[in-house]
Amino acid sequence: MEVKIQLNGVKAKDGAKVLTGAKIRGDGKCDIQAENIEISGNAELLTDMELGEVMQKAEEALQELDPSSTEYASLSQVIQTGRTGNRRELLKKIGMHIGMFAEGVLQNIVSDAMCGKR
């Protein structure tokens, strides 16, 4: 089974919901790409996603990034927001990060989590 999700130029505003409650499981290939994502108002992106493992892997991946890179700075903000326990703000930060770094480490971690890969 192959699952491919592309989000390009998405503007989620007000009460929009994008991939909420999405759970993709299986051993097949899963490819999630997001570029130029804008989230504002009460919009939701990737809500109800299991985030514990995502945050753990994000912290591990942070250790492999160049501390002077913009991806490092953005991923650090995502991790710090995750520690506050504010899930809504964390999901916004994840969405913004994925929109900025479509080929970044967090995009791969989220994609793997949605596909049930460990």
C-alpha positions in Angstrom: 0.0 0.0 0.0 1.3 3.5 -0.9 -0.1 6.6 0.7 1.0 10.0 -0.6 -0.3 13.2 0.9 0.7 16.6 -0.6 -0.2 19.9 1.0 1.0 22.8 -1.2 0.0 26.4 -0.7 -2.7 25.5 1.9 -4.2 28.4 3.9 -6.1 27.1 6.8 -8.1 29.9 8.6 -11.0 30.3 11.0 -12.5 26.9 11.6 -10.7 25.0 8.9 -9.5 21.5 9.8 -6.7 19.8 7.8 -5.8 16.1 8.4 -7.5 16.1 11.8 -7.7 12.7 13.4 -5.6 11.2 10.6 -4.2 7.8 11.4 -2.4 5.9 8.7 -1.2 2.5 9.6 0.5 -0.3 7.7 3.8 -1.4 6.4 3.5 0.3 3.0 5.2 3.4 1.8 3.9 6.7 3.2 5.0 10.1 1.9 3.7 13.3 3.4 4.8 16.6 1.8 3.8 20.1 2.9 4.9 23.4 1.5 3.8 27.0 2.0 1.3 26.2 4.8 -0.4 29.1 6.5 -2.4 28.5 9.7 -4.4 31.2 11.4 -7.4 31.8 13.6 -9.0 28.6 14.9 -7.7 26.4 12.1 -6.5 23.0 13.0 -3.8 20.9 11.3 -2.9 17.3 12.3 -4.9 17.4 15.5 -5.5 14.2 17.5 -2.2 12.9 16.4 -0.2 10.9 19.0 2.7 13.2 19.8 4.7 11.6 22.5 6.9 9.6 20.2 7.1 12.5 17.7 8.5 14.8 20.4 11.0 12.2 21.6 12.3 11.6 18.1 12.3 15.4 17.5 14.5 15.8 20.5 16.9 13.1 19.3 16.9 14.6 15.8 17.8 18.0 17.2 21.1 16.6 18.4 22.0 15.8 14.8 21.3 19.2 13.4 23.7 22.1 13.0 23.0 24.4 15.9 23.5 27.5 13.7 20.9 26.3 11.1 17.4 27.8 10.9 15.9 24.4 11.1 17.6 23.8 14.4 16.2 27.1 15.8 12.7 26.3 14.5 12.7 22.7 15.8 14.0 23.9 19.2 10.9 26.2 19.4 8.6 23.2 18.5 10.2 21.2 21.3 10.0 24.0 23.8 6.3 24.5 23.0 5.8 20.8 23.5 7.2 21.0 27.0 4.6 23.6 27.9 1.7 21.1 27.4 -0.2 23.5 25.2 -1.2 21.0 22.5 -3.0 23.5 20.3 0.1 25.8 20.2 2.4 22.8 19.6 0.3 21.6 16.6 0.5 25.1 15.2 4.3 25.2 15.6 4.6 21.7 14.0 2.4 22.9 11.0 4.5 26.0 10.6 7.7 24.1 10.8 6.7 21.5 8.3 5.5 24.3 6.0 9.0 25.9 6.2 11.1 22.7 6.0 9.2 20.4 3.7 12.2 18.1 3.5 13.3 18.6 7.1 13.7 16.1 9.9 10.4 16.9 11.7 8.4 16.3 8.4 10.0 12.8 8.3 9.2 12.1 12.0 5.5 13.2 11.6 5.2 11.2 8.4 6.6 8.1 10.1 4.3 8.5 13.1 1.2 8.9 10.9 2.3 5.8 8.9 2.8 3.7 12.0 6.5 3.4 11.4 8.8 3.1 14.5 
